[in-house]
Amino acid sequence: MKWMEALKKFNAGKGEWCVPKKGTREHAEVISIMQGNTVYTSTRQEQKRIQERAKTDRAPVRIKQPVSRRSV
């Protein structure tokens, strides 16, 4: 399987497209999907992981707010 195919499976069901940085857990997961060793994570598992990380991470989790567009 190619990188793009594995990346599509990794991002399936997520709200945003994500290309993981090299050396991260997510990058390793995409590599394992390429090799056929792992089933990609579900959205519920990903949300739980993000919430747990937010509790221990020093940097705050950035939540995207809708952009209000005004016509000038």
C-alpha positions in Angstrom: 0.0 0.0 0.0 1.2 3.5 -0.8 1.6 6.4 1.7 -1.5 8.3 0.3 -3.7 5.3 0.5 -2.7 4.6 4.1 -3.1 8.3 4.9 -6.6 8.3 3.5 -7.5 5.3 5.8 -5.9 7.0 8.8 -7.9 10.2 8.2 -11.2 8.4 7.4 -14.0 9.6 9.7 -12.0 12.5 11.1 -13.2 16.1 10.8 -9.9 17.4 9.3 -7.2 16.0 7.1 -4.0 15.4 9.0 -0.4 14.6 7.8 1.4 13.4 10.8 5.0 14.6 11.5 7.8 12.1 11.3 8.6 10.4 14.5 5.1 10.8 16.1 2.8 8.0 17.2 0.4 9.0 14.3 3.2 8.7 11.8 4.1 5.2 13.1 0.4 4.3 12.8 0.3 5.3 9.1 3.5 3.3 8.4 1.9 0.3 10.1 -1.2 0.7 8.0 1.0 0.7 4.9 2.6 -2.5 6.0 -0.8 -4.0 6.7 -0.2 -4.6 10.5 -2.8 -2.3 12.0 -6.4 -1.2 11.6 -6.6 2.6 11.7 -8.1 4.3 14.8 -11.7 5.2 15.1 -12.8 8.7 15.7 -14.0 8.0 19.2 -10.6 6.6 20.2 -8.9 9.6 18.6 -11.1 12.0 20.5 -10.4 10.2 23.8 -6.6 10.3 23.1 -6.8 14.1 22.3 -8.7 14.7 25.6 -6.2 12.7 27.7 -3.3 14.5 26.0 -4.8 17.8 26.7 -4.9 17.0 30.5 -1.1 16.3 30.6 0.2 18.5 27.8 1.7 21.9 28.8 0.5 23.5 25.6 -3.3 24.1 25.4 -5.3 22.2 22.7 -6.3 24.6 20.0 -9.9 24.4 19.1 -10.8 25.9 15.7 -13.4 28.5 16.0 -15.6 29.4 13.1 -14.3 32.5 11.3 -16.9 35.2 11.0 -16.6 36.9 7.6 -18.0 40.4 7.2 -18.4 42.1 4.0 -16.8 45.5 3.8 
